């Protein structure tokens, strides 16, 4: 929530009217909140730096890439307050699942995301992650992708036996009415799949447990989820993948997989940080505590 300059001035004015003790109590609560947040992040950083955790990523990706991957996970967590509330082990286990698929969890790359669900961090694949899994196979001449179909256009079946379709008509606006997915293998095989907005939404409503949630991507970025849905359906039906990769692709939301054996969160113990007492805070504010 953004605070306007006027609201900020009002807040400062209200604080000025507070008693020194009330201001000190408020500051103490603020200190406790910050300390708790820092402690949680420190614990996750310490967990990620453990030799046993580092070795698991090094085994998957090699020494240099594996250690860099762990650093990228810590950066992703440091930039997400909700992730910092998750257990360190669930964060690294989900990150290892992404690493085993050779996908990044850097939010800027949109391949895979660590998503907080209560105290556990889960792995969810993004559109570009599905594309990257396809590219990694080396099977495709033209990697699977999804294009928009606009108002005024329609998709016509050109060959019912091969599944070939074509877009006919003329675009009359920027309104997207559907999505057409396509790929071409190096052996010359081609596949197409068209789904209207309504078909995408019906699929999401049926298979996504969080479809109606206000924080769900279906509510915040529906076009992205429609595009992702069509691509996943194309790959699920016609894609060429190993059983492990295909299992990850077909999962609508959270990607479950191998349960990696990592240390317990209890194995990380951080020294407690001392909080300033009310008398210390009052002293720094230029007041003395009432006896």
N, C-alpha and C positions, 0 to 999 in steps of 0.2 A: 504494500500500500504506500502510495506517494503522499508525503506531507507537504502542503503548500507553505510558502513563506509566512502567510498570515497565521496558519495553524501552529507553525513553529514558534512564532512570537507569543501566541497565546499560552502554549505549553510552558515557555520560559517564564512568562509572567506568573503563571499558577505556581511554578516551582519556587519563585522568589517569595511567595506568600506563605510557603510551608515553613513549619518550625525546623530548626536545625536537626532535631532528633528524627523528625519525619523524613527529612532529606537524607540523613545518614542511613536510615532503615531502607529507603528506596535504593540508595547506592549499594548497600550490602547485598540486597536481592539481585541487583544488576551484576555485581561482582561474582556472585554464586553462579548465575546463569552462564557468564562468560567462562568461568573456571571449569564448569561442568562440560561445556562444549569443547574447550581446549583439551581437557583430559580425555574425552572420547576420541578426538582426532589423534592425540598423542598415542593412545592405546592402539589405534588402527595402524598408525605409522610404525610403532614398535613391533606389532604383529607381522606386518609386511616385511620388516627387516630381519626377521628370524631366519636362521640358516635353513631350517627345514622347509619353510615356505619358499624362500628364494630358490632352493635346489629343485623344487617341483616345477617351477616355471622355466628354470634353466634346462631341465630335462626335456620339457616340451618344445622349447624354442631356441635353445642354444644359450651360451653364457651372456653375450652382449645383448641380444634381443630380449632374452628372458628377464634380465635385470631392468632393462629399459621399460619393459611391459609393466613390471611391478610399480615402477615410478609413475607410469601413466595412470595406473589404478588409484594410487594415493592422491594424485592431482585431481582426478575426477571426484573422489570423495571429499577432498578439501573444498571443492567448489559447490558442494551439495549438502546443505545442513541436514536434510532428511536422511541422507545416506549415513551421516555420522552417527545417527541414532541406532544403526543396525550393528549386529555383531560382526566383529572383524573376520571371524571364520566364514560366515555366510558371504561376505563381500569377496573374499579371496577364492572361495569355492566357485562362485558364479563367474568370477574373472577367469578362473582356470578353464571353465567350460567354454568361455569365449575364446581363450587362447588355444584350446584344443581344436577349435574350428578355424583357427587362424584369422580371427576377427578382432578388431580393436574395440575397446570400450570407451575411447575418447569421444565425448558427446559431439564434438565438432565434425567427426567423420561419419556419424549416423550409420554405423554398421551394427553395433550392439550396445545395449544400455543396461547399466546396473540400476535396478528399480527397487526402492524401498517398499516392502510390504510388511508392516509391523516392525518387528525387530530383525527380520531377515531381508537380505538383499537378493533379488531374483534377476535372472537374465532374460531380456527380451530382444529379439532380432529386429532390426530396422530394414527398410526397403533396400538400402545400399548394401546391407549385410547379405541379404538374399542374392543380390547381384554378384557380390564378391565370392560367395560360395560357388556360384555357377562358373565364374571366371577361373577360380582355382582348379576346377576339374580339367581345364585344357580341352574340353570336349566341343566347345561352341565356336563357330566361325563368327556368328553375331550373337553376343551374349544376351540372355533374356532381358527385356525391358518392357515398359508400359507407356503407351502414348494416349493422349486425350482424344475423345470424339466429341465434337461440338454440336450445338443446336443447329439444325438444318442438315446435318450429316446423318447417315445411317450405315449400318454394317450389313453387307449382303454376302450370303454364302456363294462362293465362286466354285468350289469343288467340295461336295458333301462327303466324299470318301477320304480326301486328304485333310479336310478341315479348313482348307484355304478360304479366306474371306477377303473382302475389299471394302474400303470406305467410299460411299457414293454420296452424291448431293453436294450442296455448297454451304459452307459455314456462314451463318447469318448473325452470329453474336459470339461473345467470349464465354458464354455459358457452357460448361462441360456437362454432357448428359451421360457419358459412359467412358469406358476404358478398354483399350485393346492391347493385349500382351502378345509378344512374338519372340521367337528365337530361331536360329538356324544352326544346325550342327555342322561339323567339318565334313561329315559324310553326305551332306546335302539335304538331310531331313529338316523339315520346317514344321512349326506348330504355331497356331493362333488361338487366342481365347478372348472373347468379348463379354463384358459384363456391364450392364447399365448401373447407374447410381442406385436405383432401387434394389437391384439384385445384390450389390455390394452391401448395402445397409441391412438387408434381410439376412445375409450371411453373418455379418458382424453381430446382429442382435441374437442370432441363434447360437453362435459358438463363443462369443466373447462374454465372459462373466462380468467384466467391468464396463460393458457397452453403455449402460445408462448412468454410470458414475460421472459426476461433474468434472473429475480430474482425469477421466479417461481420454486417450487421444482421439477416440471416436467422437467425443464432444468438443475437444479443443482444436483438432486438425483433421476433420473428416476426409478431406480430399487425399491427404497423405495415407490414411488408413484404407481408403478405397483402392488407391494405386497398389498398396502393399498386398491387399486381399487378392486382387486379380493376378499379380505376379506369383503369389504363393500357390494359388489354384493351378496356374499353368505349370509350375515346377512340380507340384504334387502329382499332377496327372501325367505329365510327359517328360519331366526332367531326368537327366542321367546322373545319378549320384550313388555314392556308397550307402549302405543301410544306415550308418551312423549319421551321415549328413542329411539323408532324407528324413530321418526321424526328427532332427532339429527343425527342418523346414516345415514339416507338417503341423508342428505344434503352434496353435493359434496365438498363444500369449507367452506364458512362462516356459522357457526351455529347460526341461529336466534332462538329466543325463547321468553320466558317471558321478557317483558320490565320492569325491576325492577325500582321502584320509589326511586331514590337516590337524595341527595341534588345537587343543581347546583354548578358548579365549582366556580361561583362568590362568593359562601359563604366562600371561603377560601381567606383570605387577609394576605399577608406576608409583613413585613416591608421592605422598599426598602433598598438595600445595596449600599453604597456610593462607587463610583469608584475613583481610584486614578487619580488626575489631571496630565496633562502633566508635569507641573513644579515639582510635587512630584516625578514622575518617573525619570525626569532628575536629580533631587537632589540625588536620590538613585543610579543613574548611575555615579554620580560625576561630573555632568555638571550643568550649570546655563541656564535658559531659556533666549533666545535672546529677548530683549525688542524692 
